[in-house]
Amino acid sequence: MLTLQGDRLYLRALEPEDLDFLHILENSEEFWEVSATQTPYSRYILKKYLENSHLDIYEVRQLRLVICNSENKPIGLIDISDFDPKDRRAALGILIANPEERKKGYGAESLSLLCRYCFKHLGLHQVYANIAADNYQSIKLFESQGFSKIGLKKEWFFYNGEFKDEYLYQLINKDVF
């Protein structure tokens, strides 16, 4: 079995052709809360980002992959960030772009593939996610993949005029992948 290939989708590296898709996602205010973004990105900046997306995860400490369905259509993004090879851990994040593509198991399959990649190829001991306490879909997703809620950060971030709590979820590799 290929690590980044699932039954209904696969994860792949960013390509220059992803500029329009990335531009839409990064500039959609709908996603700004989960991406900690407050300002739009220009096509120029995103093009430069894509030009550097080939850099090694050990150098830039992050990796963004495109989630593609069986028709090779991009449906979302999944990220590794805060990559720490010394302590063998990293943060994960996921976004399924189109609401019509959500609740179909794509998130679970993508997250499972990425965890397997992190444990098998990057040799990580654990992965974690920071999830807004009111993001019930993400909480359900991460819990379905074996992540445990290990902490609450009270009034952790400010969005739309209010402070919001954030949970810390963690998955420790127990050699299940």
C-alpha positions as YAML, in Angstrom:
chain: A
units: angstrom
residues:
- id: 1
  name: MET
  ca: [0.00, 0.00, 0.00]
- id: 2
  name: LEU
  ca: [1.29, 3.44, -0.90]
- id: 3
  name: THR
  ca: [1.50, 5.75, 2.10]
- id: 4
  name: LEU
  ca: [-0.24, 8.74, 0.55]
- id: 5
  name: GLN
  ca: [-2.74, 6.77, -1.56]
- id: 6
  name: GLY
  ca: [-6.10, 5.84, -0.08]
- id: 7
  name: ASP
  ca: [-9.17, 4.02, -1.33]
- id: 8
  name: ARG
  ca: [-10.96, 7.14, -2.59]
- id: 9
  name: LEU
  ca: [-8.31, 9.84, -2.60]
- id: 10
  name: TYR
  ca: [-4.63, 10.60, -2.50]
- id: 11
  name: LEU
  ca: [-2.35, 13.29, -1.10]
- id: 12
  name: ARG
  ca: [0.15, 15.01, -3.35]
- id: 13
  name: ALA
  ca: [2.66, 17.83, -3.32]
- id: 14
  name: LEU
  ca: [1.66, 21.33, -4.35]
- id: 15
  name: GLU
  ca: [2.05, 22.13, -8.05]
- id: 16
  name: PRO
  ca: [2.21, 25.48, -9.87]
- id: 17
  name: GLU
  ca: [-1.22, 24.63, -11.30]
- id: 18
  name: ASP
  ca: [-2.66, 24.86, -7.76]
- id: 19
  name: LEU
  ca: [-2.30, 28.65, -7.71]
- id: 20
  name: ASP
  ca: [-6.00, 29.36, -8.42]
- id: 21
  name: PHE
  ca: [-7.18, 26.75, -5.90]
- id: 22
  name: LEU
  ca: [-4.81, 28.08, -3.24]
- id: 23
  name: HIS
  ca: [-5.78, 31.68, -4.00]
- id: 24
  name: ILE
  ca: [-9.47, 30.88, -3.45]
- id: 25
  name: LEU
  ca: [-8.85, 29.01, -0.19]
- id: 26
  name: GLU
  ca: [-6.40, 31.46, 1.34]
- id: 27
  name: ASN
  ca: [-8.63, 34.41, 0.54]
- id: 28
  name: SER
  ca: [-11.92, 32.94, 1.68]
- id: 29
  name: GLU
  ca: [-12.92, 34.61, 4.94]
- id: 30
  name: GLU
  ca: [-14.86, 31.43, 5.77]
- id: 31
  name: PHE
  ca: [-11.53, 29.72, 6.50]
- id: 32
  name: TRP
  ca: [-9.67, 32.56, 8.23]
- id: 33
  name: GLU
  ca: [-10.60, 31.43, 11.72]
- id: 34
  name: VAL
  ca: [-9.09, 27.97, 11.29]
- id: 35
  name: SER
  ca: [-6.03, 29.24, 9.44]
- id: 36
  name: ALA
  ca: [-5.28, 32.11, 11.84]
- id: 37
  name: THR
  ca: [-5.35, 34.48, 8.88]
- id: 38
  name: GLN
  ca: [-6.70, 38.01, 8.97]
- id: 39
  name: THR
  ca: [-5.66, 39.42, 5.62]
- id: 40
  name: PRO
  ca: [-5.89, 38.22, 2.02]
- id: 41
  name: TYR
  ca: [-2.89, 36.90, 0.11]
- id: 42
  name: SER
  ca: [-1.94, 38.21, -3.30]
- id: 43
  name: ARG
  ca: [-1.45, 35.88, -6.25]
- id: 44
  name: TYR
  ca: [2.18, 37.06, -6.31]
- id: 45
  name: ILE
  ca: [2.80, 35.95, -2.71]
- id: 46
  name: LEU
  ca: [1.06, 32.61, -3.29]
- id: 47
  name: LYS
  ca: [3.06, 32.06, -6.48]
- id: 48
  name: LYS
  ca: [6.28, 32.63, -4.52]
- id: 49
  name: TYR
  ca: [5.01, 30.22, -1.85]
- id: 50
  name: LEU
  ca: [4.38, 27.57, -4.52]
- id: 51
  name: GLU
  ca: [7.84, 28.15, -5.98]
- id: 52
  name: ASN
  ca: [9.33, 27.31, -2.58]
- id: 53
  name: SER
  ca: [6.98, 24.45, -1.72]
- id: 54
  name: HIS
  ca: [9.58, 21.94, -2.91]
- id: 55
  name: LEU
  ca: [11.86, 22.76, 0.04]
- id: 56
  name: ASP
  ca: [12.56, 19.89, 2.41]
- id: 57
  name: ILE
  ca: [10.40, 19.53, 5.51]
- id: 58
  name: TYR
  ca: [13.58, 19.33, 7.61]
- id: 59
  name: GLU
  ca: [14.54, 22.78, 6.34]
- id: 60
  name: VAL
  ca: [11.21, 24.65, 6.46]
- id: 61
  name: ARG
  ca: [9.57, 22.62, 9.28]
- id: 62
  name: GLN
  ca: [6.28, 22.32, 7.41]
- id: 63
  name: LEU
  ca: [4.64, 20.48, 4.53]
- id: 64
  name: ARG
  ca: [1.37, 21.21, 2.75]
- id: 65
  name: LEU
  ca: [-0.25, 18.53, 0.63]
- id: 66
  name: VAL
  ca: [-3.24, 18.70, -1.69]
- id: 67
  name: ILE
  ca: [-6.10, 16.27, -1.11]
- id: 68
  name: CYS
  ca: [-7.29, 14.92, -4.48]
- id: 69
  name: ASN
  ca: [-10.29, 12.72, -5.18]
- id: 70
  name: SER
  ca: [-10.29, 9.75, -7.55]
- id: 71
  name: GLU
  ca: [-10.98, 12.10, -10.48]
- id: 72
  name: ASN
  ca: [-7.69, 13.94, -9.68]
- id: 73
  name: LYS
  ca: [-9.64, 17.02, -8.57]
- id: 74
  name: PRO
  ca: [-8.24, 18.99, -5.59]
- id: 75
  name: ILE
  ca: [-10.80, 18.98, -2.78]
- id: 76
  name: GLY
  ca: [-8.73, 20.31, 0.11]
- id: 77
  name: LEU
  ca: [-5.41, 20.78, 1.85]
- id: 78
  name: ILE
  ca: [-3.72, 18.96, 4.69]
- id: 79
  name: ASP
  ca: [-0.72, 20.35, 6.54]
- id: 80
  name: ILE
  ca: [2.15, 19.35, 8.74]
- id: 81
  name: SER
  ca: [3.49, 22.32, 10.72]
- id: 82
  name: ASP
  ca: [5.67, 22.92, 13.76]
- id: 83
  name: PHE
  ca: [7.66, 19.90, 12.61]
- id: 84
  name: ASP
  ca: [10.17, 19.05, 15.34]
- id: 85
  name: PRO
  ca: [12.49, 16.20, 14.30]
- id: 86
  name: LYS
  ca: [14.39, 16.28, 17.61]
- id: 87
  name: ASP
  ca: [11.33, 15.67, 19.75]
- id: 88
  name: ARG
  ca: [9.66, 13.76, 16.91]
- id: 89
  name: ARG
  ca: [6.35, 15.62, 16.82]
- id: 90
  name: ALA
  ca: [4.34, 17.87, 14.51]
- id: 91
  name: ALA
  ca: [1.02, 19.70, 14.31]
- id: 92
  name: LEU
  ca: [-1.57, 18.70, 11.72]
- id: 93
  name: GLY
  ca: [-4.32, 20.68, 10.06]
- id: 94
  name: ILE
  ca: [-6.90, 19.86, 7.41]
- id: 95
  name: LEU
  ca: [-9.38, 21.70, 5.24]
- id: 96
  name: ILE
  ca: [-11.97, 20.22, 2.88]
- id: 97
  name: ALA
  ca: [-12.80, 23.23, 0.73]
- id: 98
  name: ASN
  ca: [-16.30, 22.63, -0.61]
- id: 99
  name: PRO
  ca: [-19.06, 22.07, 1.98]
- id: 100
  name: GLU
  ca: [-20.60, 19.52, -0.41]
- id: 101
  name: GLU
  ca: [-17.43, 17.39, -0.12]
- id: 102
  name: ARG
  ca: [-17.56, 17.35, 3.70]
- id: 103
  name: LYS
  ca: [-19.07, 14.56, 5.81]
- id: 104
  name: LYS
  ca: [-18.19, 11.99, 3.15]
- id: 105
  name: GLY
  ca: [-15.18, 10.45, 4.88]
- id: 106
  name: TYR
  ca: [-12.57, 12.37, 2.89]
- id: 107
  name: GLY
  ca: [-11.27, 14.12, 6.00]
- id: 108
  name: ALA
  ca: [-10.91, 10.85, 7.91]
- id: 109
  name: GLU
  ca: [-9.15, 9.12, 5.03]
- id: 110
  name: SER
  ca: [-6.81, 12.09, 4.49]
- id: 111
  name: LEU
  ca: [-5.96, 12.36, 8.17]
- id: 112
  name: SER
  ca: [-5.32, 8.63, 8.40]
- id: 113
  name: LEU
  ca: [-2.97, 8.78, 5.40]
- id: 114
  name: LEU
  ca: [-1.09, 11.76, 6.81]
- id: 115
  name: CYS
  ca: [-0.68, 10.15, 10.24]
- id: 116
  name: ARG
  ca: [0.66, 6.99, 8.61]
- id: 117
  name: TYR
  ca: [3.11, 9.13, 6.61]
- id: 118
  name: CYS
  ca: [4.22, 11.01, 9.73]
- id: 119
  name: PHE
  ca: [4.84, 7.84, 11.73]
- id: 120
  name: LYS
  ca: [6.25, 5.64, 8.97]
- id: 121
  name: HIS
  ca: [8.35, 8.06, 6.91]
- id: 122
  name: LEU
  ca: [9.12, 10.95, 9.23]
- id: 123
  name: GLY
  ca: [9.62, 8.72, 12.27]
- id: 124
  name: LEU
  ca: [7.41, 10.89, 14.46]
- id: 125
  name: HIS
  ca: [6.39, 9.76, 17.92]
- id: 126
  name: GLN
  ca: [3.32, 11.98, 18.07]
- id: 127
  name: VAL
  ca: [1.15, 14.37, 16.12]
- id: 128
  name: TYR
  ca: [-1.21, 16.96, 17.51]
- id: 129
  name: ALA
  ca: [-3.89, 19.47, 16.52]
- id: 130
  name: ASN
  ca: [-5.18, 22.70, 17.97]
- id: 131
  name: ILE
  ca: [-8.94, 22.88, 17.45]
- id: 132
  name: ALA
  ca: [-11.38, 25.65, 18.35]
- id: 133
  name: ALA
  ca: [-13.72, 24.39, 21.06]
- id: 134
  name: ASP
  ca: [-16.74, 25.18, 18.88]
- id: 135
  name: ASN
  ca: [-15.38, 23.41, 15.77]
- id: 136
  name: TYR
  ca: [-17.46, 20.28, 16.33]
- id: 137
  name: GLN
  ca: [-16.78, 18.78, 12.91]
- id: 138
  name: SER
  ca: [-13.00, 18.88, 13.43]
- id: 139
  name: ILE
  ca: [-13.31, 17.54, 16.96]
- id: 140
  name: LYS
  ca: [-15.38, 14.60, 15.68]
- id: 141
  name: LEU
  ca: [-12.90, 14.02, 12.84]
- id: 142
  name: PHE
  ca: [-9.78, 13.95, 15.02]
- id: 143
  name: GLU
  ca: [-11.44, 11.83, 17.71]
- id: 144
  name: SER
  ca: [-12.53, 9.34, 15.03]
- id: 145
  name: GLN
  ca: [-8.86, 8.91, 14.12]
- id: 146
  name: GLY
  ca: [-7.79, 8.13, 17.69]
- id: 147
  name: PHE
  ca: [-6.72, 11.60, 18.82]
- id: 148
  name: SER
  ca: [-7.30, 12.35, 22.50]
- id: 149
  name: LYS
  ca: [-8.25, 15.69, 23.97]
- id: 150
  name: ILE
  ca: [-5.41, 16.49, 26.38]
- id: 151
  name: GLY
  ca: [-5.88, 20.15, 27.16]
- id: 152
  name: LEU
  ca: [-7.97, 23.27, 27.04]
- id: 153
  name: LYS
  ca: [-6.54, 26.70, 26.32]
- id: 154
  name: LYS
  ca: [-9.05, 29.19, 27.75]
- id: 155
  name: GLU
  ca: [-9.80, 32.28, 25.68]
- id: 156
  name: TRP
  ca: [-6.86, 31.35, 23.47]
- id: 157
  name: PHE
  ca: [-7.64, 33.30, 20.33]
- id: 158
  name: PHE
  ca: [-9.65, 36.36, 19.39]
- id: 159
  name: TYR
  ca: [-12.00, 36.10, 16.40]
- id: 160
  name: ASN
  ca: [-15.03, 38.12, 15.33]
- id: 161
  name: GLY
  ca: [-15.00, 40.22, 18.47]
- id: 162
  name: GLU
  ca: [-14.76, 37.42, 21.01]
- id: 163
  name: PHE
  ca: [-12.18, 35.26, 22.73]
- id: 164
  name: LYS
  ca: [-12.51, 31.55, 21.99]
- id: 165
  name: ASP
  ca: [-11.28, 28.46, 23.74]
- id: 166
  name: GLU
  ca: [-9.09, 25.96, 21.94]
- id: 167
  name: TYR
  ca: [-8.52, 22.26, 22.60]
- id: 168
  name: LEU
  ca: [-5.25, 20.44, 22.18]
- id: 169
  name: TYR
  ca: [-5.60, 16.98, 20.65]
- id: 170
  name: GLN
  ca: [-2.79, 14.44, 20.50]
- id: 171
  name: LEU
  ca: [-2.11, 11.07, 18.90]
- id: 172
  name: ILE
  ca: [0.90, 9.10, 20.08]
- id: 173
  name: ASN
  ca: [2.30, 6.45, 17.77]
- id: 174
  name: LYS
  ca: [1.67, 3.07, 19.31]
- id: 175
  name: ASP
  ca: [2.99, 1.32, 16.20]
- id: 176
  name: VAL
  ca: [-0.51, 1.08, 14.78]
- id: 177
  name: PHE
  ca: [0.49, 2.42, 11.38]
...
